Amino acid sequence: MVNHQEASGLRLTRTQLLGPAAQSAWFLLALLVMITVLAPSALGAERLALKVKKANVRSGPGTEKYAVLWEIERYHPIQVVQRQGDWIFFKDFEGDEGWIHKRLVDKTPTVITRKDMVNIRSGPGTDADISFRAERGVPLKVLERKGNWIRIQSAFGDKGWIHSKLVW
């Protein structure tokens, strides 16, 4: 320890000055900081996307006893929160949570529009022509990235470029 205090000619380290309860508190604080900093990035690293045309999002891990909450469409990105058997509990771009069967998703890179009526352009820049527009919540497959621009493809096959600030 670098911090020392001299008392009556003795050099004491911070650890020696602190009692067992304070030492435990420091350890727990350090552990909490590590969990807070590292865990979200580990979870955030696993992002999946719907690979089929449409799928049900359920209230629990199964089809028999769990209700359908809503439906998502191809390329809808999800962030894995937990796995239970063949089921994945996830959050989406709005923070909504639900369960989906693992065979319905894969690691295809996708994004989803998070702003109202975004421009999809013919090239990577605001000077490029607008090819089409997309409403909030439209899932898109990522084809390529160039700086802050993403070349995308819709579920209908339309292609274009979108700025990364407009998607999740």
PAZAPA-4460 file (N, C-alpha, C; in steps of 0.05 Angstrom, whole numbers, plus 32768, in hexadecimal, padded with zeros to 4 digits):
% residues 168
    n_x    n_y    n_z   ca_x   ca_y   ca_z    c_x    c_y    c_z   seq   type   mol
   8011   7FE8   8000   8000   8000   8000   8012   8019   8000     1      M     A
   8009   802D   7FF2   8019   8046   7FF0   8013   8058   8007     2      V     A
   7FFA   8059   8010   7FF2   806B   8026   7FFB   8060   8040     3      N     A
   800C   806F   804E   8015   8067   8068   8010   807D   807C     4      H     A
   800D   8076   8094   8009   808A   80A9   801C   8083   80C0     5      Q     A
   802A   8096   80CA   803C   8091   80E0   802F   8098   80FA     6      E     A
   8031   8086   810D   8026   808B   8128   8039   807F   813C     7      A     A
   8045   8090   814C   8058   8088   8160   806F   8078   8154     8      S     A
   8078   8080   813D   808F   8073   8131   8088   805A   8121     9      G     A
   806E   8052   8120   8066   803A   8111   805B   8043   80F6    10      L     A
   8060   8034   80E2   8055   8039   80C8   803E   8025   80C4    11      R     A
   8026   802F   80BF   800F   801D   80BC   8005   8020   809F    12      L     A
   7FFE   800A   8093   7FF2   800C   8079   7FD4   8011   807C    13      T     A
   7FC7   8019   8066   7FAA   801E   8067   7F9B   8005   806F    14      R     A
   7FA4   7FEE   8066   7F97   7FD5   806E   7F99   7FD0   808C    15      T     A
   7FB0   7FD7   8097   7FB2   7FD3   80B4   7FA1   7FE7   80C4    16      Q     A
   7F9D   7FFF   80B8   7F8D   8013   80C6   7F6F   800C   80C5    17      L     A
   7F67   7FFF   80B0   7F4A   7FF8   80AD   7F44   7FDE   80BC    18      L     A
   7F2D   7FDD   80C8   7F25   7FC5   80D5   7F1A   7FB1   80C1    19      G     A
   7F14   7F98   80CA   7F0A   7F84   80B7   7EF0   7F8C   80A9    20      P     A
   7EDE   7F9A   80B6   7EC5   7FA3   80AA   7ECB   7FB6   8093    21      A     A
   7EDD   7FC9   8097   7EE3   7FDD   8083   7EF2   7FCF   806B    22      A     A
   7F03   7FBC   8071   7F11   7FAD   805C   7EFC   7F9E   804B    23      Q     A
   7EE9   7F92   8058   7ED4   7F83   8049   7EC4   7F97   8038    24      S     A
   7EBE   7FAE   8043   7EAF   7FC2   8034   7EBE   7FCB   801B    25      A     A
   7ED9   7FCF   801D   7EE9   7FD6   8006   7EE9   7FC0   7FF1    26      W     A
   7EEB   7FA7   7FFA   7EEB   7F90   7FE8   7ED0   7F8F   7FD9    27      F     A
   7EBA   7F92   7FE8   7E9F   7F91   7FDB   7E9B   7FA8   7FC8    28      L     A
   7EA6   7FC0   7FCF   7EA4   7FD6   7FBC   7EB3   7FD1   7FA3    29      L     A
   7ECB   7FC6   7FA5   7EDC   7FC0   7F8D   7ECD   7FAA   7F7C    30      A     A
   7EC1   7F97   7F89   7EB3   7F82   7F7B   7E9B   7F8D   7F6D    31      L     A
   7E8C   7F9F   7F7A   7E75   7FAC   7F6E   7E7D   7FBC   7F55    32      L     A
   7E93   7FCB   7F57   7E9C   7FDB   7F40   7EA3   7FC8   7F29    33      V     A
   7EB1   7FB2   7F2E   7EB8   7F9F   7F19   7E9F   7F94   7F0C    34      M     A
   7E8B   7F8C   7F1C   7E72   7F81   7F11   7E64   7F96   7F00    35      I     A
   7E62   7FAE   7F0A   7E54   7FC3   7EFC   7E61   7FCA   7EE2    36      T     A
   7E7B   7FCA   7EE2   7E8A   7FD2   7ECA   7E8C   7FBB   7EB6    37      V     A
   7E92   7FA3   7EBF   7E97   7F8D   7EAD   7E7F   7F7E   7EA4    38      L     A
   7E6B   7F79   7EB5   7E54   7F69   7EAF   7E43   7F74   7E98    39      A     A
   7E3C   7F8E   7E97   7E2C   7F97   7E81   7E3A   7F94   7E66    40      P     A
   7E55   7F98   7E65   7E62   7F95   7E4C   7E63   7F77   7E43    41      S     A
   7E65   7F65   7E56   7E64   7F49   7E4F   7E49   7F41   7E44    42      A     A
   7E33   7F4B   7E51   7E18   7F45   7E48   7E13   7F53   7E2D    43      L     A
   7E1C   7F6C   7E2B   7E17   7F7C   7E13   7E25   7F70   7DFB    44      G     A
   7E3A   7F61   7DFF   7E49   7F55   7DE9   7E38   7F40   7DDA    45      A     A
   7E25   7F33   7DE8   7E15   7F1F   7DDA   7DFB   7F2B   7DD0    46      E     A
   7DFC   7F32   7DB7   7DE5   7F3D   7DAA   7DDD   7F2A   7D94    47      R     A
   7DC4   7F23   7D93   7DBA   7F10   7D7F   7DA4   7F1E   7D6F    48      L     A
   7D9B   7F11   7D59   7D85   7F1C   7D49   7D73   7F05   7D40    49      A     A
   7D5A   7F0D   7D3C   7D46   7EF9   7D32   7D4D   7EF1   7D16    50      L     A
   7D4F   7ED6   7D11   7D57   7ECD   7CF7   7D3F   7EC3   7CE6    51      K     A
   7D27   7EC1   7CF2   7D0F   7EB8   7CE3   7CFE   7ED1   7CDD    52      V     A
   7CE9   7ECD   7CCD   7CD8   7EE3   7CC4   7CCB   7EF1   7CDC    53      K     A
   7CBF   7EE1   7CEE   7CB1   7EEC   7D06   7CB3   7ED8   7D1C    54      K     A
   7CB2   7EE2   7D35   7CB3   7ED0   7D4C   7CA5   7EDC   7D64    55      A     A
   7C9A   7ECB   7D75   7C8D   7ED4   7D8D   7CA1   7ED9   7DA3    56      N     A
   7C9D   7EEE   7DB2   7CAC   7EF4   7DCA   7C9A   7EEB   7DE1    57      V     A
   7CA4   7EDB   7DF3   7C93   7ECF   7E09   7C9A   7EDA   7E24    58      R     A
   7C87   7ED6   7E37   7C8B   7EE0   7E52   7C9D   7ECE   7E63    59      S     A
   7CA3   7EB6   7E59   7CB4   7EA3   7E67   7CC1   7E90   7E54    60      G     A
   7CD3   7E7E   7E5E   7CE2   7E6C   7E4D   7CD2   7E52   7E46    61      P     A
   7CBF   7E55   7E34   7CB0   7E3E   7E2B   7C98   7E47   7E1B    62      G     A
   7C8B   7E34   7E0D   7C74   7E3B   7DFD   7C59   7E33   7E0B    63      T     A
   7C5A   7E1F   7E1C   7C41   7E15   7E28   7C35   7E27   7E3D    64      E     A
   7C45   7E31   7E50   7C39   7E40   7E66   7C3F   7E5E   7E65    65      K     A
   7C4C   7E68   7E50   7C53   7E84   7E4F   7C46   7E92   7E37    66      Y     A
   7C3A   7EA9   7E3E   7C2B   7EB9   7E2A   7C3E   7EC6   7E15    67      A     A
   7C33   7ECB   7DFE   7C41   7EDB   7DE9   7C3D   7EF8   7DF1    68      V     A
   7C54   7F06   7DF4   7C53   7F23   7DFB   7C51   7F34   7DE2    69      L     A
   7C61   7F2F   7DCE   7C60   7F3D   7DB5   7C6F   7F2D   7DA0    70      W     A
   7C70   7F37   7D88   7C7D   7F29   7D72   7C93   7F3B   7D67    71      E     A
   7CAA   7F2E   7D60   7CC0   7F3D   7D53   7CC4   7F32   7D37    72      I     A
   7CD2   7F42   7D27   7CD6   7F3A   7D0B   7CF4   7F37   7D05    73      E     A
   7CFA   7F2B   7CEE   7D15   7F25   7CE5   7D28   7F3D   7CEA    74      R     A
   7D40   7F36   7CF3   7D56   7F49   7CF9   7D52   7F59   7D12    75      Y     A
   7D3D   7F55   7D21   7D39   7F63   7D3A   7D50   7F5C   7D4D    76      H     A
   7D60   7F70   7D55   7D77   7F6B   7D67   7D6D   7F68   7D84    77      P     A
   7D7A   7F56   7D93   7D74   7F52   7DAF   7D8E   7F50   7DBF    78      I     A
   7D8D   7F58   7DD8   7DA5   7F56   7DE9   7D9F   7F40   7DFE    79      Q     A
   7DB0   7F2C   7DFE   7DAC   7F15   7E10   7DB0   7F1E   7E2D    80      V     A
   7D9D   7F17   7E3E   7D9F   7F1C   7E5B   7DA6   7F02   7E6A    81      V     A
   7D98   7EED   7E61   7D9B   7ED3   7E6F   7D93   7EBD   7E5C    82      Q     A
   7D9E   7EA5   7E61   7D96   7E8D   7E52   7D8C   7E79   7E66    83      R     A
   7D77   7E6A   7E5D   7D6B   7E55   7E6D   7D64   7E3E   7E5B    84      Q     A
   7D74   7E2A   7E5A   7D6F   7E13   7E48   7D71   7E1D   7E2B    85      G     A
   7D5B   7E18   7E1C   7D5A   7E21   7E00   7D4E   7E3D   7DFC    86      D     A
   7D4A   7E4B   7E12   7D3D   7E65   7E12   7D50   7E7B   7E19    87      W     A
   7D4B   7E93   7E0D   7D5B   7EAB   7E12   7D49   7EC1   7E1C    88      I     A
   7D51   7ECC   7E33   7D43   7EE4   7E3E   7D53   7EFB   7E34    89      F     A
   7D45   7F0F   7E28   7D53   7F26   7E1C   7D46   7F40   7E21    90      F     A
   7D55   7F55   7E1A   7D4B   7F71   7E19   7D4D   7F7A   7DFC    91      K     A
   7D3B   7F8C   7DF4   7D3E   7F97   7DD9   7D45   7FB5   7DDB    92      D     A
   7D44   7FC3   7DC5   7D4D   7FDF   7DC4   7D3C   7FF2   7DD5    93      F     A
   7D24   7FEA   7DDB   7D12   7FFA   7DEC   7D13   7FF3   7E09    94      E     A
   7D23   7FDE   7E0F   7D25   7FD4   7E2B   7D10   7FBF   7E31    95      G     A
   7CFF   7FB8   7E1E   7CEB   7FA3   7E22   7CF9   7F89   7E25    96      D     A
   7CEE   7F77   7E36   7CFA   7F5D   7E3C   7CE7   7F47   7E34    97      E     A
   7CF3   7F30   7E2D   7CE3   7F19   7E27   7CF4   7F01   7E22    98      G     A
   7CE7   7EEB   7E1B   7CF5   7ED1   7E16   7CF1   7EC9   7DFA    99      W     A
   7D06   7EBC   7DEE   7D04   7EB2   7DD3   7D14   7E98   7DD1   100      I     A
   7D0C   7E86   7DC0   7D1A   7E6D   7DBD   7D34   7E71   7DAD   101      H     A
   7D49   7E64   7DB6   7D64   7E69   7DAA   7D66   7E62   7D8D   102      K     A
   7D55   7E4F   7D83   7D57   7E48   7D66   7D4C   7E5E   7D54   103      R     A
   7D3F   7E72   7D5F   7D34   7E88   7D4F   7D47   7E9F   7D4B   104      L     A
   7D5E   7E9F   7D58   7D71   7EB5   7D56   7D8C   7EAB   7D4E   105      V     A
   7D9C   7EBE   7D44   7DB9   7EB8   7D3E   7DC9   7ED1   7D42   106      D     A
   7DE2   7ED0   7D3A   7DF5   7EE7   7D3F   7DF7   7EFA   7D27   107      K     A
   7DE4   7EFA   7D15   7DE4   7F0D   7CFF   7DE5   7F29   7D0A   108      T     A
   7DF8   7F39   7D01   7DFA   7F55   7D0B   7DE2   7F65   7D00   109      P     A
   7DD3   7F71   7D13   7DBC   7F81   7D0C   7DBA   7F9A   7D1D   110      T     A
   7DAA   7FAD   7D14   7DA3   7FC5   7D23   7D85   7FCA   7D21   111      V     A
   7D7B   7FDD   7D30   7D5F   7FE4   7D2E   7D5D   8002   7D31   112      I     A
   7D4B   800E   7D21   7D48   802B   7D22   7D3C   8033   7D3C   113      T     A
   7D47   8049   7D48   7D3D   8052   7D62   7D33   806E   7D61   114      R     A
   7D32   807A   7D49   7D27   8095   7D45   7D10   8093   7D32   115      K     A
   7CFE   80A7   7D33   7CE7   80A8   7D21   7CF0   80B0   7D05   116      D     A
   7CE7   80A2   7CF1   7CEC   80A7   7CD5   7D09   80AF   7CCE   117      M     A
   7D1A   809B   7CCD   7D36   80A0   7CC7   7D3B   809C   7CA9   118      V     A
   7D4F   80AB   7C9F   7D56   80A9   7C83   7D6A   8093   7C7E   119      N     A
   7D64   8082   7C6B   7D77   806E   7C61   7D82   8078   7C47   120      I     A
   7D9C   807B   7C46   7DA9   8089   7C2F   7DB6   8076   7C1C   121      R     A
   7DBC   8080   7C04   7DC9   8070   7BEF   7DE7   806D   7BF4   122      S     A
   7DF2   807D   7C06   7E0F   807B   7C0C   7E14   8084   7C29   123      G     A
   7E2C   8080   7C33   7E33   8087   7C4E   7E39   80A5   7C52   124      P     A
   7E24   80B5   7C53   7E27   80D2   7C58   7E0D   80E0   7C54   125      G     A
   7E0A   80F7   7C61   7DF1   8107   7C5F   7DEE   8113   7C43   126      T     A
   7E04   8114   7C33   7E02   811E   7C18   7DF7   810A   7C04   127      D     A
   7DF5   80F0   7C0C   7DEA   80DB   7BFB   7DCC   80DD   7BFA   128      A     A
   7DC1   80D5   7BE4   7DA4   80D6   7BE0   7D95   80C4   7BF4   129      D     A
   7D7D   80CB   7BFB   7D6C   80BB   7C0D   7D60   80A5   7BFC   130      I     A
   7D66   808C   7C02   7D5B   8075   7BF4   7D3F   806E   7BFD   131      S     A
   7D3B   806E   7C18   7D21   8069   7C24   7D22   8072   7C41   132      F     A
   7D0B   8072   7C4E   7D0A   807A   7C6A   7CFF   8063   7C7A   133      R     A
   7D06   8062   7C94   7CFD   804D   7CA5   7CF2   8059   7CBF   134      A     A
   7CDC   804D   7CC9   7CD1   8056   7CE2   7CE1   804B   7CFA   135      E     A
   7CDB   8054   7D11   7CE8   804A   7D2A   7CE1   802C   7D2D   136      R     A
   7CF5   801C   7D35   7CF0   8000   7D3A   7CF3   7FEE   7D22   137      G     A
   7CFF   7FF7   7D0D   7D04   7FE6   7CF5   7D1F   7FD7   7CF8   138      V     A
   7D1E   7FBD   7CF9   7D37   7FAE   7CFB   7D45   7FAC   7CE0   139      P     A
   7D60   7FAD   7CE1   7D70   7FAE   7CC8   7D89   7F9D   7CCB   140      L     A
   7D8F   7F8E   7CB7   7DA8   7F7D   7CB7   7DC0   7F8F   7CB0   141      K     A
   7DD6   7F8C   7CBE   7DEE   7F9C   7CB9   7DFE   7F8D   7CA4   142      V     A
   7E05   7F9C   7C8E   7E15   7F91   7C79   7E32   7F9A   7C7A   143      L     A
   7E36   7FB3   7C83   7E51   7FBE   7C84   7E50   7FD7   7C95   144      E     A
   7E68   7FDF   7C9F   7E6A   7FF8   7CAE   7E80   8009   7CA2   145      R     A
   7E7C   8023   7CA1   7E90   8036   7C97   7E8E   804F   7CA9   146      K     A
   7EA1   8051   7CBC   7EA0   8067   7CCF   7E86   8065   7CE0   147      G     A
   7E77   807B   7CE0   7E5E   807B   7CF0   7E46   8073   7CDF   148      N     A
   7E4B   8068   7CC7   7E36   8060   7CB6   7E34   8042   7CB4   149      W     A
   7E1C   8038   7CB1   7E17   801B   7CB0   7E07   8015   7C96   150      I     A
   7E11   8003   7C86   7E03   7FFA   7C6F   7DF0   7FE3   7C78   151      R     A
   7DD6   7FE6   7C72   7DC2   7FD4   7C7D   7DB1   7FC8   7C67   152      I     A
   7DA2   7FB3   7C6F   7D8F   7FA7   7C5D   7D76   7FA1   7C6E   153      Q     A
   7D5F   7FA9   7C63   7D45   7FA4   7C71   7D3D   7F87   7C6C   154      S     A
   7D29   7F7E   7C7B   7D1E   7F63   7C77   7D12   7F5F   7C5B   155      A     A
   7D0C   7F76   7C4E   7D00   7F75   7C33   7D16   7F76   7C1D   156      F     A
   7D2F   7F79   7C26   7D45   7F79   7C12   7D4F   7F95   7C0B   157      G     A
   7D42   7FAA   7C14   7D4B   7FC5   7C0E   7D65   7FCA   7C1C   158      D     A
   7D77   7FD8   7C0E   7D92   7FDD   7C19   7D97   7FFB   7C1A   159      K     A
   7DA9   8003   7C2C   7DB0   801F   7C2E   7DC3   8023   7C45   160      G     A
   7DC8   803D   7C4C   7DDA   8045   7C61   7DCB   8055   7C76   161      W     A
   7DD1   8050   7C8F   7DC5   805F   7CA5   7DDB   8067   7CB9   162      I     A
   7DD8   807E   7CC5   7DEB   8088   7CD9   7DE8   8078   7CF3   163      H     A
   7DFE   8071   7D00   7DFD   8060   7D18   7DEE   806D   7D2F   164      S     A
   7DEB   8087   7D30   7DDD   8094   7D46   7DBF   808F   7D44   165      K     A
   7DB5   8086   7D2E   7D99   8082   7D29   7D8F   8066   7D30   166      L     A
   7DA2   8054   7D38   7D9B   8038   7D3D   7DA5   802E   7D58   167      V     A
   7D9B   8018   7D61   7DA4   800A   7D79   7DB0   7FEF   7D70   168      W     A
***
